[in-house]
Amino acid sequence: MNSDNLIPVEGERHLFRDKNTGAIVNTDSSSYDQYIKMKKRKQSERDELDSLKQDIEEIKSLLREITNGPR
């Protein structure tokens, strides 16, 4: 993307409008990097929670087997 094709958005330091497409472009890479880190952290937390749920279900299943075993 050529910076000659970008028009600054009034009142916004990191936002520009592309002359060709009319799209708004955000040039604040540090905020984007922060967003990506946050998104990865949340995904990691979801994955960990899913793993814990699986572990709990497995424990419950094993407890059922133990309590319903031979008497």
N, C-alpha and C positions, 0 to 999 in steps of 0.2 A: 504494500500500500504506500503510495507516494504522499509525502506530507504536503505537497502542493495541492492535493485534492481534498484537504481537510480544512473545514471552516470551524473556528472555535465557537462553542456554544456559550452564549452570554451567561455570565454568573457561575460558570462551571469550569474549574481549572483543568480537569483531565478529560473533559468530554468534547468531542469534535464531530461535526457532521461531514460525511463523505459526499463530495459534490456529485459524484457519478451515481451512487445508489440511494442517497438520502439517509443512509444508515447512521445511527449514532455510534461512535467508536470511543471506548474508554481506554485511555493511555496510561492509567495508573497501575503499573505492573506490581507494585508492592501490595496494594490492596487485593489484586487478583491472586498473588502468591499466598497471602494470608487466607483468602477464601478457600483456595485449594487445600491448604493445610487443615483448615477447620473441617472441610468436607471429608478428607481422608480420616481425620480423627473420629468423626461421627460414624463413618463406615466401620472403622476398627471397633468402636464401642458396640455397634449393632452386631458385628460378627462375634464379639466376645459374649454378648448377651445370648445370642443364638446358641453358642457352644455351651453356655451354662444351662440353658433350657434343655438341650439334648442330654447333658450329664444328669440333670435332675430326673428326666424321664427314664433314663437307664437305671438310675438308683431306685426309682419307684418300681420299675419292672422287676429288678432283682429282689426287692423287699417282698413283692407279691409272690415271687417264686419261693422265697424262704418261708413265708407264712402259710403258703398253700402246699408245702412239701409234705413228705411222709410223716405220719404222726404216730 
